Amino acid sequence: MAFSAPRRRPHYLSIPFHPLSIGATPSMSVSTPETTTIAVNDIGTSEDFLAAIDATIKNFDDGDLVQGIIVKVDRDEVLLDIGYKTEGVIPARELSIRHDADPDDVVNVGDTIEALVLTKEDKEGRLILSKKRAQYERAWGTIEKVKEEDGVVTGSVIEVVKGGLIVDIGLRGFLPASLVEMRRVRDLAPYIGQMIEAKIIELDKNRNNVVLSRRAFLEQTQSEVRSTFLTALAPGQVRKGVVSSIVNFGAFVDLGGVDGLVHVSELSWKHIDHPNEVVSVGQEVEVEVLEIDMDRERVSLSLKATQEDPWAVYARSHAIGQIVPGKVTKLVPFGAFVRVFEGIEGLVHISELAVRHVELPEQVVSAEEQVFVKIIDIDLERRRISLSIKQANEGVDPEGEDFDPALYGMTAEYDAAGNYKYPEGFDPETQEWRDGYESQREAWEADYAKAHERWEAHKAFVARQDATAAEAEVVEPAAKKRAAKSEAATSYSSHDEDEAEAGTLASDERLAALREKLTGN
């Protein structure tokens, strides 16, 4: 009889257990002249075999963290092989801290991930897991350590919610809108998808609450930069910057690391009601440093300081005695204010409104009226200019042809002897322009034409003023007579009536006597 050696079974847990395969060394063997062992027991006792089986089965409880491989991704759930008797199920809501996340956007088949055991066996016998909760557990440990060390967390902005942003830092961190930047941001939508760094200012694991502050991080990181930048600044320096925000009291300008305030009074030489009349957010500007407060890290800036003072410009281009056009801006009991240049207003005192006596400025001019005035004084130090309509109109004949261009803004230069200096290129002997001076001639003729136009407009203004004065002279006596009659009427009485009748009779008698005397009868 021939015998074959028994086949060794591979040591796999999937092979069914057969009690006959366990026991003492088999009694049957084949002997040859040289004894040979055909099979041996490499498992051991039955207890050893059961222990080997237990070693292949994972033991875990609810709340434990397990690791596995994604084997299937559906719209509502994901299956994870963790080496258990069945695959674990991760519901879609337990995949990500993002609300309504698509499972295909979170995991892929074959990915190795960590999950937390929610229920070892639910009513349907399924193992329920959570990737999101596993992230929470890992993140809390890291975040608590960061908070203790006053460190920084980095995450992606995933949502805009009421009052701020939600940042993915392994769990949902809340970043209040007031702490997103150095100043409050109104529109938070552009931050979606951005990676940001922030400090942890509040941590409560029981309430699953994490509050972040990007402003605290910016203040910390910028503190050294700001200090260095502020040290390099000095009053009087002119710097370029960008308008970062506008408020009622001024505008903030980013100088490249530090924001400075341009107060509304330093935005323009002229009066403005709101900063947006002068600047807009994002506009590049050039400002002068006025003051630096190192303790409070504040910088005061001026926009108008980089622009020439309109008073200096006006004083340089105008002379006392010159006649200039202007616009009445305001009437007051003592006169009228007239704007003669952008940002420059002067007073025409009531005594300088007209040659005649004026009780009220309204008798001569009205608000918004275009007038002509003579400059009688400029005080640059006090930033005041005195004007006169009366003196401007003196000697001006609306029908005349006597024109002096120097009075109306045309430049006139004189030498030391008081002789008029003719413009370059003009020959006073021939009264002609020399060849090659065409540009000078064009400029001179343009100035002359402008001055002549002003003179013609001034004559028209004088004509209107004369008409107003003539009307006032006619109306005033009539008004006085009406006033006198009114006064007499208010003092009338029965006693006066008797006296009046007596006076009338006496007058008749005197008239009769006078008539006789004249006729000689």
RAKABEL-V123913 format. One line per field, one symbol per residue. ss: DSSP state (2 for helix, 1 for strand, 0 for the rest). phi: phi as a letter, one per 30 degrees, with the letter a starting at -180 (. if undefined). A space follows every 50 residues. Layout:
BEGIN
ss=???
phi=???
END
This chain:
BEGIN
ss=00000000000000000022200000000000000000000000022222 22222000000000111111111000111110000001111222000000 00222200000111111110000000111122222222222222222200 01111111111001111100011111222000000000222000111111 11110000111112222222222222222222000001111111111001 11110000111112220000000022200000011111111110000111 11022200022222222000001111111111001111111001111112 22000000002220000001111111111000011111222220000000 00002222000011000001100001100001100002222222222222 22222222222222222222222222222222222222220002222222 222222222222222222200
phi=.cbcdddddedcdddddbdddcldeeddaccbecdbddbbcccjdddddd ddddddcdcabejdcbbacdcabcdcabcbdcicdbddccdedcdbdddh ddeddcbbejdcbcbcddbdaddcicdcbbdddddedddeddddddddch cbcbacdcacbdjlbccdcjbdccceedcdbdbecdcceddeiddbcacc cabbddchbbccbdddddddddeddddddddddaejdcbcabdcabbdcl bcbdcjkbccccdedcdadcdbcbeddcbbdjddbcbcdcabcddchbbc bbddddcdddddddddcbbdjdcbdabdcacbeclbcbdcaeibbbccde dcdadddbdbeddcbbdiddbbbcdcabcddchbbcbbdeddddiccecd bdccdddcjddbcbdddiddcdddjccddchbdddjcddddddddddddd ddddddddddddddddddddddddddddddddddddddddcdaddddddd dddddddddddddddddddic
END
